[in-house]
Amino acid sequence: MSESTKNTPAERRYEIHKSDLPLSCPTPSMSGWDAHPRVFLDVEQTGEVLCPYCGALYILMDDKA
């Protein structure tokens, strides 16, 4: 995990799966969906990504069969 993602509060960390892609923040299921403009995030390249607006951390989890 990168240094910048270690400081993300637990309530702002979201585990996602391939079935959740494409990833946008906020996600459609979030109650605060209008908190900032919707932005699409590329989580597949590194396995984790921070939202540039709210700092939410998204972690791509392995899909185990």
N, C-alpha and C positions, 0 to 999 in steps of 0.2 A: 504494500500500500504506500502511496506517495506521501511525503511529508504534509502537503497541503490538505490531504483528505483525512489525516489523523485527527484534525481539530474540528471536524464536522460533527455537530450535536447528533445524538442517536435519533432524535425525532425528525431529522432532516436527511436520514440515510434510507435509501430505498433499494431493495433487492429486486431485480427484474430478470426476466427470462426471455429467450429468443421469441417466444410467442407474444411478448409485449412490444416487439419492434414493429414499425419504427417508433423510437422513443421521442416523446416531446415533454417539455416541462412548461407549465404544469400538465400532468396527465389528465385524461378525461375523467378519471374516477376521483380526483382530488376535489375536496369541497371548496377550496380557494382557487378554483380554476381561473378566475379573472384577476389574480393577484399581480400578474405581470404579463406582457405579451407572450404568446405561445412561441416557443423556440424548439426546433428539432436538434437533438443531440446525437453525436456519433459515439456510441459506447462500445461498439464492436472492435474498434482499433486497439484500445488499451485495456478494455474490461471494466473501466470505471470512468466517470465523467462528472464534472461539476457544472451545475447550471450557472451561466454567467450573470443571471439576474438575481436569483435568490440564494445561491450557494448550496442548493440541495445536491447531495451526492447520490448518484445512481451506480449500482454495482451489478454487472452482468454475471449471473450465476450459471453454473454448469447445469445443463438439462440431463440428469441421469435417468436412464431407462428403468 
